[in-house]
Amino acid sequence: MTARLAQTLCSLVVVATTAACSSYYEIPIETPIRPKLDVSAFQRVLVAGFIAGGTEDVDGNLETTRLLRSQLRTKSEMRVIDTDVLPLMDVATESRATNGAPADSAAEPGVIREDEDLEPYEHLFADVEYWKRIGEEYQQPLIVTGTVMFAPQARSGIVQRDQEVYDSFGRRRVVPVRTYMERKGFVLKPRFVFIDGRTGTVLHSENFREEVLYNANQTSPALSSYFELMDRLIPSFLSTLSSQTIRGSRVLLQ
């Protein structure tokens, strides 16, 4: 038997076997993803608040704190502590003044518009004594804090989009068309910092970035765009603290 004949017979066997499999069915599968941070030592979690800026249309501190607390209540085994949002900008400003740090002249005090405006406040997350005091006040929980930048943005350039066209016989087809467009929208850049309430030390921090752009003639409220972008980030935030499961399916022939 030649190699070519053997190959032909094998192909016929595969075809016959496939044809015999007249039915198929899907089996649901779940793939667990281990959390990035071991939080087994904590029974409580405090979303303390955020240093936020970018736009005055959305209170990034208050909205982010509310949203993360809501998500953790339903998707975390830790008890969520309900309390007032901490005034972290004021705390950071007072801390700099106490330590004799020079005032930052690059930005108006208390106003954060650019990423660089966050720098005078970053030292707060490394203030072990402050976070240890907060931990003692709330029974040594896991503390979630960080920064949130939510700002408008505009962009222009060549964009490819699909366009319907019809030929002389009325037949429809879709062709890609490149056009120059001006678009505007928002960019969201949160940094989540996880602090051990027992020691006041940072356990983990992670940066994210999401953006949304609309046609120049389309208007979207800032708050709805904020929630749209946060919806994209929430699964990644939750995967830091707890096991997540990716659900899918696998097709089997019978």
FENNORFEN-V153462 format. One record per residue. N is the residue number from 1. PHI is phi as a letter, one per 20 degrees, with the letter a starting at -180 (* if undefined). PSI is psi in degrees with one decimal (none if undefined). NEAR is the number of other ideal C-beta (glycine too) atoms within 12 Angstrom. Layout:
# FENNORFEN-V153462
N PHI PSI NEAR
N PHI PSI NEAR
This chain:
# FENNORFEN-V153462
1 * 124.4 9
2 f 163.4 8
3 f -36.7 9
4 f -39.6 10
5 f -40.3 11
6 f -39.3 12
7 f -38.6 13
8 f -42.4 14
9 f -39.9 15
10 f -39.1 15
11 f -39.8 14
12 f -36.4 14
13 f -42.1 14
14 f -42.8 15
15 f -43.5 13
16 f -40.0 12
17 f -41.8 14
18 f -40.9 14
19 f -33.5 12
20 f -26.1 12
21 f 82.9 15
22 f -6.8 10
23 b 157.9 11
24 b 161.9 13
25 b 155.4 13
26 e 137.6 14
27 d 118.8 14
28 f 137.9 14
29 c 151.6 14
30 c 130.4 14
31 d 112.0 14
32 f 144.5 13
33 d 122.7 18
34 f 145.0 15
35 f 153.8 26
36 f -23.1 21
37 c 131.8 30
38 e 110.1 17
39 d 19.1 30
40 f -21.4 13
41 e -6.7 17
42 d 135.5 32
43 d -15.5 20
44 c 152.3 27
45 c 135.6 41
46 d 112.2 37
47 e 99.5 44
48 f -35.3 40
49 q 176.4 37
50 b 151.8 41
51 e 114.2 40
52 c 157.0 39
53 a -168.9 35
54 o -47.1 35
55 b 149.4 27
56 e -4.3 17
57 f -22.0 20
58 c 130.3 31
59 e 91.7 24
60 f -31.4 41
61 f -55.6 34
62 f -45.9 24
63 f -40.7 31
64 f -40.4 43
65 f -46.6 37
66 f -44.4 25
67 f -45.3 32
68 f -37.3 40
69 f -42.4 28
70 f -43.2 20
71 f -40.9 29
72 f -29.7 32
73 f -36.5 19
74 e -19.5 15
75 c 17.7 24
76 c 148.4 32
77 e -11.8 20
78 f 150.1 32
79 f 128.8 18
80 e 128.0 29
81 e 124.7 31
82 e 117.8 18
83 b 172.3 20
84 f 149.1 16
85 f 132.7 29
86 f 138.3 29
87 e 74.2 21
88 f -33.2 41
89 f -41.9 33
90 f -40.6 19
91 f -44.4 27
92 f -40.0 34
93 f -44.2 24
94 f -37.1 18
95 f -42.1 24
96 f -41.3 23
97 f -39.0 16
98 f -37.5 14
99 e 1.5 16
100 m 22.0 8
101 f 143.8 18
102 f 150.0 10
103 f 146.0 14
104 e 116.0 23
105 e -5.4 9
106 f -23.8 17
107 c 153.4 20
108 f 132.1 14
109 g 131.3 18
110 n 1.2 21
111 d 126.9 21
112 c 113.0 36
113 d -32.7 20
114 c 164.9 19
115 g -36.0 24
116 f -24.8 15
117 f -12.6 26
118 e -22.5 35
119 g -40.5 20
120 f -13.4 30
121 d -9.9 42
122 f -27.8 28
123 f -22.0 23
124 f -35.5 39
125 f -17.4 35
126 e 5.8 19
127 e 89.9 28
128 f -42.4 21
129 f -39.7 18
130 f -49.0 29
131 f -27.6 37
132 f -37.7 20
133 f -41.5 21
134 f -41.6 35
135 f -41.5 29
136 f -34.3 18
137 f -31.8 20
138 d 30.1 29
139 m 42.8 20
140 l 60.1 25
141 e 177.1 34
142 f 129.5 45
143 d 130.8 49
144 d 125.1 49
145 b -162.2 47
146 p -154.8 39
147 c 152.6 37
148 c 118.4 47
149 d 118.5 38
150 c 111.5 43
151 c 150.9 32
152 f 154.1 28
153 b 156.1 27
154 c 145.5 18
155 b 142.7 21
156 c 152.8 15
157 r -171.2 13
158 e 127.2 14
159 c 136.4 20
160 e 129.7 13
161 c 159.7 16
162 e 138.5 14
163 c 135.6 15
164 e 134.1 13
165 c 154.8 14
166 c 137.0 12
167 e -174.3 10
168 f -17.8 6
169 e 5.2 7
170 n 11.9 8
171 e 134.3 10
172 e 141.2 12
173 b 159.4 13
174 d 127.7 12
175 c 146.1 14
176 f 137.0 14
177 c 131.7 15
178 d 122.6 13
179 c 156.1 16
180 e 127.9 14
181 c 147.3 21
182 d 127.5 19
183 c 153.6 25
184 c 156.5 24
185 a -142.4 29
186 b 154.6 35
187 c 137.5 28
188 c 124.2 38
189 c 87.3 33
190 e 150.6 40
191 c 116.6 31
192 e 127.8 38
193 d 127.2 36
194 d 122.2 35
195 c 137.9 39
196 f 113.5 28
197 f -12.3 36
198 e -33.7 24
199 d -17.4 20
200 n 6.9 25
201 e 152.4 23
202 f 126.9 27
203 e -36.5 29
204 a 147.7 27
205 b 149.8 24
206 b 137.8 24
207 d 144.6 21
208 c 159.3 28
209 b 128.2 22
210 c 149.1 29
211 b 157.0 26
212 c 136.3 28
213 c 142.0 25
214 c 162.6 25
215 f 150.8 19
216 g -29.6 17
217 e 2.3 10
218 d 132.5 15
219 d 140.8 13
220 c 128.2 23
221 g 143.1 17
222 g -40.2 29
223 f -41.1 21
224 f -36.5 19
225 f -37.3 33
226 g -48.3 39
227 f -34.1 26
228 f -43.1 24
229 f -36.8 36
230 f -33.6 35
231 g -33.3 19
232 f -29.4 19
233 e -25.2 32
234 g -46.4 29
235 g -39.0 20
236 f -38.6 23
237 f -46.5 38
238 f -32.7 33
239 f -16.1 26
240 f -31.0 35
241 d -28.5 36
242 b 159.1 28
243 f 135.5 22
244 d 156.1 22
245 c 127.7 18
246 e 121.9 14
247 d 140.5 14
248 b -162.3 12
249 b 157.6 14
250 c 134.4 14
251 e 128.8 14
252 d 138.8 13
253 e 148.3 16
254 c none 13
